[in-house]
């Protein structure tokens, strides 16, 4: 593994489905080459620091935004607010401390456009 998550790499394929909080199947997420060990390797590759604001988010999901009438066909429609997880959903690690995005700031001068708005009559 070289530190990138290219689509063809499929790093999650060899991990069995289980509840990592209960170690009932003798697999532990923090063991050598476990999922948490791999995530730690990626974080070290990116030179993220201890104090960085890191958040974990999920992508590849969809939430129903349509309020269904009573007696709707549950096979074809979902109730309002129901979340579906696509087969290709993914986990995103974001480092908010290193985000280059800045909010816009008000102008430090009076606004005088070269071509002022003229209302058509």
C-alpha positions in Angstrom: 0.0 0.0 0.0 1.4 3.3 -1.0 -0.8 5.9 0.7 -3.4 6.7 -2.0 -7.0 5.5 -2.2 -7.3 5.0 -5.9 -10.6 3.3 -7.0 -8.8 0.2 -8.2 -7.0 -0.4 -4.9 -10.2 -1.6 -3.0 -8.6 -1.6 0.5 -11.9 -2.6 2.2 -12.5 -5.8 0.2 -10.6 -8.2 2.5 -12.2 -6.9 5.8 -15.0 -9.1 7.0 -18.3 -7.6 8.1 -18.6 -7.5 11.9 -19.2 -5.2 14.9 -15.8 -3.8 15.8 -17.0 -2.7 19.2 -17.7 -6.3 20.3 -14.7 -8.5 19.7 -16.8 -11.7 19.2 -15.2 -12.9 16.0 -11.6 -12.5 17.2 -11.0 -9.6 14.8 -10.0 -6.3 16.3 -9.9 -3.1 14.3 -6.7 -1.9 16.0 -4.7 -5.0 15.3 -1.7 -5.0 12.9 -3.0 -4.3 9.4 -6.5 -3.8 10.7 -8.6 -1.0 9.4 -7.7 1.5 12.2 -4.0 0.6 11.7 -4.3 1.4 8.0 -6.1 4.7 8.7 -3.3 5.6 11.1 -0.8 4.9 8.3 -2.7 7.3 6.0 -2.8 10.0 8.6 1.0 9.7 9.1 1.6 9.8 5.4 -0.4 13.1 5.2 1.6 14.6 8.1 -1.5 15.5 10.0 -0.8 16.6 13.6 -2.3 15.8 17.0 -4.2 19.1 17.4 -5.8 19.0 13.9 -9.6 19.2 13.7 -10.3 15.8 12.0 -13.9 14.7 11.3 -15.3 11.5 9.8 -18.1 11.7 7.4 -20.0 9.2 5.1 -20.5 9.8 1.4 -22.5 7.9 -1.1 -25.8 8.0 0.8 -29.1 9.6 -0.1 -32.0 10.9 2.1 -35.6 10.9 0.9 -36.8 14.5 0.6 -40.4 13.7 -0.4 -43.3 13.4 2.0 -45.2 10.4 0.9 -49.0 10.2 1.2 -50.7 7.6 3.3 -50.8 4.2 1.6 -47.8 4.8 -0.7 -46.0 1.9 -2.4 -43.1 1.1 0.0 -41.4 -1.0 -2.7 -40.8 2.1 -4.9 -40.8 5.1 -2.5 -39.2 5.9 0.9 -40.7 7.9 3.7 -39.5 11.4 4.3 -36.0 11.5 5.9 -35.2 7.8 5.3 -31.5 7.3 4.6 -30.3 4.8 2.0 -26.7 3.6 1.9 -25.5 2.9 -1.7 -23.5 -0.2 -2.3 -20.5 2.1 -3.1 -20.8 4.3 0.0 -17.5 5.5 1.5 -15.9 7.1 4.5 -14.3 10.6 4.3 -11.7 11.8 6.7 -11.6 15.6 6.7 -8.9 17.8 8.3 -10.7 21.1 8.9 -7.6 22.6 10.3 -6.0 22.5 6.8 -9.0 23.5 4.7 -8.0 26.3 2.3 -11.6 27.6 2.1 -12.1 31.1 3.6 -15.4 32.9 4.0 -16.0 35.9 1.9 -15.3 39.3 3.6 -17.0 42.6 3.1 -15.2 45.1 0.8 -12.9 47.6 2.5 -14.1 50.4 0.2 -17.3 52.0 -1.0 -19.1 50.0 -3.6 -19.1 52.0 -6.9 -19.8 49.8 -9.9 -18.5 51.0 -13.3 -21.9 50.2 -14.9 -24.6 51.1 -12.4 -27.9 49.3 -12.6 -30.5 51.2 -14.5 -34.1 50.1 -14.2 -35.8 49.6 -17.6 -39.1 51.4 -18.1 
